[in-house]
Amino acid sequence: MRIVLAVLVLLLAGCAGVERVLPQALRSAPPEAAPTAGNELVAYLARLRGLDDRSLSAEANRQREMARVSPTDLAQVKIAIALSLAPQADDVEILSLVEPVARRAGAEDDVRAMASFLQVQAAERRRLKESAAAANARLKDERKALEAQKQRADALQERAAQLQQKIDALSELEKSLSDRQTQGR
């Protein structure tokens, strides 16, 4: 028990000695840093993730109004974020908002990075929509071609049935003529 008490006293004495040795700057807590544009964008994105389509549209409109009053790169990117989360987003509008920010050399790095990300995302979504539309058009054309083929096959089958009926009728006629000739002898 005395040994444990002696170790604790030594540890406490060591901590007090360390505090005297450390400079005052290291002992004080670092001052709160001003929020960066990147932190603000991430927080904004996190806030928007839980919104439904109507709320996202309302938020985009609110951000547009704020951007009219104070047009900044950050405001443009916030509008683009709100629009990009909506399922029926207009990719052309998103691109028109972020392309100038992504190209501007004087823009904040975090804002420019988010603008570039949104630009790539909108361009990719636009490409996928165009690809899906082209695939739908091809599918529609293939269905029409298949339907036309089916109609031709049905028509050929009907024509074959008609020809078979004629062959059967001719066979019956030939048989009856053959029977008459045999009976006439």
C-alpha positions in Angstrom: 0.0 0.0 0.0 2.8 2.4 0.8 4.5 1.6 -2.5 1.3 2.5 -4.4 1.0 5.7 -2.5 4.7 6.6 -3.2 4.2 5.9 -6.9 1.2 8.2 -7.0 3.1 11.0 -5.3 5.9 10.6 -7.8 3.5 10.7 -10.7 1.8 13.9 -9.4 5.2 15.5 -8.8 6.3 14.6 -12.3 3.1 16.2 -13.8 3.7 19.4 -11.9 7.3 19.5 -13.2 6.2 19.0 -16.8 3.8 21.9 -16.5 6.6 24.2 -15.3 8.8 23.1 -18.2 6.2 23.5 -21.0 5.8 27.0 -22.4 2.6 28.8 -21.7 1.6 28.7 -25.4 1.5 24.9 -25.4 -0.5 24.7 -22.2 -3.4 27.0 -23.3 -6.1 25.7 -25.6 -5.8 26.7 -29.2 -8.2 29.5 -30.2 -11.3 28.6 -32.1 -10.6 28.8 -35.8 -13.1 30.6 -38.0 -15.2 28.2 -40.0 -13.9 27.7 -43.4 -15.9 27.6 -46.6 -15.3 23.9 -46.8 -16.7 23.3 -43.3 -19.7 25.5 -44.2 -20.4 23.5 -47.4 -20.1 20.2 -45.6 -22.4 21.3 -42.9 -24.8 22.7 -45.5 -24.8 19.4 -47.4 -25.4 17.5 -44.2 -28.4 19.7 -43.4 -29.9 19.2 -46.9 -29.5 15.4 -47.0 -32.7 14.9 -44.9 -34.9 17.2 -46.9 -37.6 16.0 -49.3 -38.0 17.1 -52.9 -40.3 20.1 -52.1 -38.1 21.3 -49.3 -35.0 21.0 -51.5 -36.8 23.1 -54.1 -37.7 25.7 -51.5 -34.1 25.7 -50.2 -32.8 26.2 -53.7 -35.1 29.2 -54.2 -34.1 30.6 -50.8 -30.4 30.3 -51.8 -31.2 32.0 -55.1 -32.7 35.0 -53.3 -29.7 35.2 -51.0 -27.3 35.0 -54.0 -29.2 38.0 -55.6 -28.5 40.0 -52.5 -24.9 38.8 -52.0 -23.5 37.1 -55.1 -20.5 35.0 -54.1 -18.9 31.8 -55.3 -20.1 30.1 -52.1 -23.7 31.2 -52.8 -23.5 29.8 -56.3 -22.2 26.5 -55.0 -24.9 26.3 -52.3 -27.6 26.7 -55.0 -25.9 24.0 -57.0 -25.8 21.6 -54.0 -29.5 22.1 -53.3 -30.3 21.5 -56.9 -28.0 18.5 -57.3 -29.8 16.6 -54.4 -33.2 16.9 -56.1 -34.0 13.8 -58.3 -35.4 15.9 -61.1 -32.5 18.4 -61.1 -31.7 20.4 -64.1 -28.1 19.5 -64.9 -27.7 22.4 -67.3 -28.6 24.9 -64.6 -26.2 23.2 -62.1 -23.4 23.3 -64.7 -24.1 27.0 -65.4 -23.8 27.7 -61.7 -20.6 25.8 -61.0 -18.5 26.0 -64.2 -17.5 29.6 -63.7 -16.6 28.9 -60.0 -14.6 25.8 -61.0 -12.6 27.8 -63.7 -12.0 30.9 -61.5 -8.4 30.8 -60.3 -9.2 33.3 -57.4 -11.9 31.2 -55.9 -11.3 29.6 -52.5 -9.9 26.1 -52.8 -12.7 24.4 -50.9 -15.4 26.2 -52.9 -13.6 25.5 -56.2 -13.2 21.8 -55.2 -16.9 21.4 -54.4 -17.8 23.3 -57.7 -15.6 20.9 -59.6 -17.1 17.9 -57.9 -20.7 19.1 -58.7 -19.6 19.9 -62.3 -18.4 16.3 -62.8 -21.4 14.9 -61.1 -23.9 17.0 -63.2 -22.0 16.2 -66.4 -22.0 12.4 -65.5 -25.7 12.5 -64.6 -26.5 14.4 -67.9 -24.5 11.8 -69.8 -26.3 8.9 -68.1 -29.7 10.5 -68.8 -28.8 10.9 -72.5 -27.5 7.3 -72.6 -30.8 6.1 -71.0 -32.8 8.1 -73.5 -30.9 6.6 -76.4 -31.3 3.1 -74.9 -35.0 3.7 -74.6 -35.2 4.9 -78.2 -33.3 1.8 -79.3 -35.6 -0.4 -77.2 -38.7 1.2 -78.7 -37.3 0.7 -82.2 -36.5 -2.9 -81.5 -40.0 -3.5 -80.1 -41.5 -1.9 -83.3 -39.2 -4.2 -85.4 -40.2 -7.2 -83.4 -43.9 -6.3 -83.7 -43.5 -5.9 -87.5 -41.7 -9.2 -87.7 -44.4 -10.9 -85.7 -47.0 -9.4 -88.1 -45.1 -10.6 -91.1 -44.8 -14.1 -89.5 -48.5 -14.1 -88.8 -49.3 -13.0 -92.3 -47.0 -15.8 -93.7 -48.6 -18.3 -91.5 -52.0 -17.3 -92.6 -50.9 -17.4 -96.3 -49.4 -20.9 -95.6 -52.7 -22.0 -94.2 -54.6 -20.7 -97.2 -52.2 -22.4 -99.6 -52.5 -25.6 -97.6 -56.3 -25.4 -97.9 -55.9 -24.9 -101.7 -53.6 -27.9 -101.9 -56.0 -30.0 -99.8 -58.9 -28.8 -102.1 -56.9 -29.7 -105.2 -55.9 -33.0 -103.8 -59.6 -33.8 -103.1 -60.5 -32.6 -106.6 -57.8 -34.8 -108.1 -58.9 -37.8 -106.0 -62.5 -37.3 -107.0 -61.5 -37.1 -110.6 -59.4 -40.2 -110.3 -62.3 -42.0 -108.6 -64.7 -41.0 -111.5 -62.3 -42.2 -114.1 -62.0 -45.5 -112.3 -65.7 -45.9 -112.0 -66.3 -44.9 -115.6 -64.2 -47.9 -116.8 
